[in-house]
Amino acid sequence: MPRSLPSSASLPTAARRRRRLCGGALLALAGCDRFGPSQASPFKSLDISGASYARELNLRDPEGRRRSLTELKGKLVVVFFGYTQCPDVCPTTLTNLVETQRLLGADGERLVGVFVSVDPERDRPELLKDYVGSFSPNWLGLWGTPDEVAAAAKEFKVFYRKVPGKTETSYTVDHTAASYVYDTQGRIRLYVRHATPPADLAADLKRLLDEAR
């Protein structure tokens, strides 16, 4: 079952800083909403349809197989970069995605979460599989070498940075906390800000499914 989450007030100062950092770090890179004042976007998330980034993802699953976004056509895909020892942002995002899937009802079966690890040193395949599987057995955890992860993050304009801890292995990772949504044709469509309510994301995903019908 997804783990229970601490409230913002109970988090250490550094964790609250990471939560604030991750909430909006990508907006400047993603660009302004392309809809002007006379043309409101039909989506609650940021519409980035046709973006020249976040076009491909080629990393390994826990079994060591190379996976790409093209093989997930026919599904609604939500991509998120994080790490298994993340104290707040990652479990919050994945728990909200579980709730989003529930709100979709029967269409929830068409939703696939893709979790990309930005901590290749500690997120070994077995750990990554167990972590993602604790939220949904049908979602996908991806990992790679440090160079492969850096290339994937660059493609998605994702920021991440190791923050030293008290010991060599107790570090944390500051990282962008937004998610990316692909429609059933495999096209990048939405940039979802951290802490977007599940009901809002579910409404956006239903709209994408309606477009495809």
N, C-alpha and C positions, 0 to 999 in steps of 0.2 A: 504494500500500500504506500502511496506517497507520504513522505514524512511530514510531521507538523512543522509549522514555520514560526520563527520568532517575530514579534512585532517590531516596528522600526524603533520604538522607544527603548526596547530592551537590547538592541544591537550595540556592540562597541562602536566608538567613534569612527574607526577605520572602516567598519562594515557599512555604516551609514553613508560615509563618503563614497564608497564603491557604489552603493545604491543610487546616490545622486548622480555620480559620474555616468553610470550605465544608462540612466534614463534618457539622456538627450545627446549623447556623444556623437551620434552619426548624422544628426539633422543637417548640419552644415555641409557634410559630404553628400548627403542624399539630394540636397537641393531644395528649394522652396516648393511648396505645393503648386503644381502647374495649373491649377484652376484659379482663375481670377475671381473678383468679387461678383461678376455677373454670371458666373458658371460654377455653381457649388459642386464639389465632388460628391458622388453618391456613396462614397465609402467613409467610414469613421476613421480608418487608418490612412496613412499617407499613400496616395496612388503614385507608384513609380513605374507604371507600365512603360515598356520600351527603354528602360534604363540600360546604359552601356556597361554596367558592372553586374556582379552577382549572376553571371551568365552560365557558369559551369562549376561543378564540384566533382573532384576525382580523388577520393580517399578510400581507405580500407574499412570494412566492417569488422566486428570482433572476430570473425572467422578468417580474416585475412584476405577476403575477396575485394577487388576493386569495385567501387560502386559509383554511379553517376546519377545526375538528376534526370537524364533522359529516360532511364529505365522506370521512372516513377510516373510517367505520363498516364493519365487516367485518374490520378489521385490529386487531391489538394495537398500540397506539401508546405510545411512550415519549418524553416531552417533557423536554428539558433546555435550560436557559438558560446561555449561555457566550459566548465570543468567540474568533475565529480565532487571535489572537496569545497566547492563554492558554498559559503555559509548562508546565503540569502537570495541573491538574484536568480540563480539557476533553478533551485527548487521551487521558487515562487512562479517563475515562468512556466515550468513544466507542469506544475499543479494547475495553473490557470488553463493550460492547454488541455489537460484532462477534462476540466469542467467544460471547456469549449466543445470538446468532442461529445460530451454528454448532451449538451444543449442542441447539437445538430440532429439528435435522434437517430433515425435509421441512416441518415447521410454521414453520421460520424465514422462509419466504416471506411469512408473514402478519404479520411484525413490521416496523413502520415507525418509524425514529428521526426525531424532529423537533427540530432544533437552532435555538433562538431566540437571535439575537445581541443582546447587551447593549452592543455597541460600534458604534452606528450611524454614528459619525464615520469609522471606518476600515474596517468590514466592508461594503465595496461588494458589490453583487449578484454580480459575476463572481468575486470572491475567496471569497465565502460558498459559491457553487456548487462551486468547485474544492475547497474545504476539506471540506465535507460529502461530496462525491463521492469523496474519497480514502479514505473509510471504507466507503461503500456508495453506488452510483449510484442506488439506489432510495429513499434517505432524503431528507428535506426540510429545507432551510435556510430560515429566515424572518427578515425584517428589516422595519424600519419607521422612521418619523421618531422623534426623541428622545421626543416626547410619546406616540406610539403604543407604543413600547417600555416607557416608564414605566407606561402603563396596563395593558399585558399583565403586567408584573412585579407590579403591585399586585394584579391579579386572581389571580395564582398565589402571592401572598405571598412573592415572591422579592426578596431584597436584592441590590443591586449598587451599587458606588461606585468612581469613578475615583480612582486613586492616582497622583499626579504622578511623572514620571520625570525623567531628566537633561535631556531636551529636551521640547518641547511635544507631540511625536507619539510619544514613547517611554513613555507612561504604561501602567500596568497597570490591571486592573479586579478588585477584590474582588467576589465574587458567591457566592450560594448554589449549592451543588454537588449538590443532590438532584435526582432525576428523578421524573416523574409517569407512572403507567401507567394507560391507559384500556383497558377490555375491548372485545370486538368489537361491543358495542352502543353504544359511544361514551361509556360511563359512567366517571367517575373512580373508581379502585379502590385504587391503591397509591402510597405515598410511599417512594421507594427512596433510602436513604442512600448518600452517596459511598463508593466502594470496596467496595460490596457484591459479593461474589464472583459471577462470571458463573453458576456452577452454581446458586447460591441464586436468582438472578433467573430463570434458565431454569426452575427448579422452580415458582416462582410463576406464570410465564406459562403453563406447561403446565397448572397447576391452573385458570387462567382459561379456557383453551381447553376443558378437560374440562367445565367448567360450561356452556359454550355448546353442547356436543354433545348 
